[in-house]
Amino acid sequence: MRHCFVLAAILALGLGLRAQTLPGDADTTLLLRFDGNLLGVQGETPASANATGVAYVPGVFGQALQLTAGNQITFAAANNISASAGTLEFWIKPNFELGHLRRTALW
């Protein structure tokens, strides 16, 4: 019974929490939120982008970027990413049916 109470308390506390954007820190080199624009938090602009294939949709935190098939955005590697060390993190929501998962390579 005690475990049920603890679980209920955790769930009740969790319902009051809201998603928040994560701040960058001193180690962050490129932070892209895609809240209505393609700019990085520190003012970085894409090296290339096809604006006709870009849409902003609801995301985990604020908005998210949705690209149509064949479109991409790129940012300069200089001062943004290191090939020798670092961490890359992002949320991804594939826009295809699970039945196609076996035939789709994400990497």
CORCOR-V78700 format. One record per residue. PHI is phi in whole degrees, -180 to 180 (NA if undefined). NEAR is the number of other ideal C-beta (glycine too) atoms within 12 Angstrom. Layout:
phi: (PHI | PHI)
near: (NEAR | NEAR)
This chain:
phi: (NA | -63 | -63 | -64 | -65 | -63 | -62 | -63 | -66 | -64 | -63 | -64 | -66 | -64 | -65 | -86 | -82 | -120 | -66 | -132 | -69 | -87 | -78 | -78 | -129 | -61 | -91 | -78 | -103 | -147 | -122 | -115 | -99 | 58 | -87 | 85 | -156 | -96 | -73 | -75 | -59 | -94 | 90 | -62 | -113 | -63 | -70 | -156 | -161 | -102 | -63 | -73 | -102 | -109 | -138 | -108 | -127 | -58 | -122 | -63 | -124 | 68 | -99 | -135 | -96 | -122 | -108 | -79 | -54 | 87 | -106 | -155 | -125 | -133 | -124 | -60 | -74 | -58 | 67 | -116 | -152 | -114 | -75 | -97 | -162 | 137 | -132 | -115 | -138 | -165 | -99 | -131 | -128 | -58 | -108 | -148 | -77 | -58 | -60 | -88 | -57 | -66 | -103 | -111 | -103 | -84 | -125)
near: (7 | 8 | 9 | 10 | 11 | 12 | 13 | 14 | 14 | 14 | 13 | 12 | 11 | 12 | 10 | 9 | 10 | 10 | 12 | 10 | 19 | 17 | 12 | 16 | 10 | 6 | 12 | 22 | 24 | 31 | 26 | 36 | 29 | 30 | 21 | 15 | 21 | 30 | 20 | 25 | 21 | 16 | 15 | 27 | 18 | 25 | 16 | 14 | 22 | 17 | 17 | 10 | 17 | 22 | 20 | 18 | 19 | 16 | 22 | 21 | 19 | 21 | 21 | 24 | 33 | 20 | 26 | 15 | 10 | 8 | 19 | 18 | 25 | 19 | 24 | 16 | 15 | 12 | 14 | 24 | 21 | 14 | 9 | 6 | 9 | 14 | 12 | 16 | 12 | 18 | 20 | 16 | 15 | 14 | 17 | 15 | 10 | 10 | 8 | 12 | 11 | 9 | 10 | 13 | 9 | 12 | 5)
